Amino acid sequence: MNAKTGGSRRRDTPAASRGRDTLGRDLSCASCGRPQAASELDRLLWCPTCLAEAHARAKLAGRFSGLALAGALAAWIYFVQDPSRLVIGGWIGAVVATLWLGARAGRELFFGVLRFRRRPTR
């Protein structure tokens, strides 16, 4: 706190110029490095092409993680639980739900890791 003015020592920028200094300029994509218009990049400075490729890679990795989780659950049910034929629909439903939830969680996790690492998608 500044003793003379009662305010902080930091000079704030005018409200009209905050966040608008990159409009109309070309910036490079954080993933591939190609110059793009600033309006085409997202908040982490990725171009739409790299973003689509990252989504595709995360979707594929998410499907593998969902299959791995569902396979592990199916093996556990078959070998450890010894399911009866009366409730086989419930066991199949549990495996299918695990496949779907594992794929969703894996996709979000892998996409977040790709974005956090800022690795090129190619």
Stockholm file with secondary structure:
# STOCKHOLM 1.0

chainA/1-122         MNAKTGGSRRRDTPAASRGRDTLGRDLSCASCGRPQAASELDRLLWCPTCLAEAHARAKLAGRFSGLALAGALAAWIYFVQDPSRLVIGGWIGAVVATLWLGARAGRELFFGVLRFRRRPTR
#=GR chainA/1-122 SS CCTTTSSCSSCCCCGGGTTCTTTTCEEECTTTCCEEEGGGSCTTCCCHHHHHHHHHHHHHHHHHHHHHHHHHHHHHIIIIICCCSTTHHHHHHHHHHHHHHHHHHHHHHHHHHHHHHTCCCC
#=GC SS_cons         CCTTTSSCSSCCCCGGGTTCTTTTCEEECTTTCCEEEGGGSCTTCCCHHHHHHHHHHHHHHHHHHHHHHHHHHHHHIIIIICCCSTTHHHHHHHHHHHHHHHHHHHHHHHHHHHHHHTCCCC
//
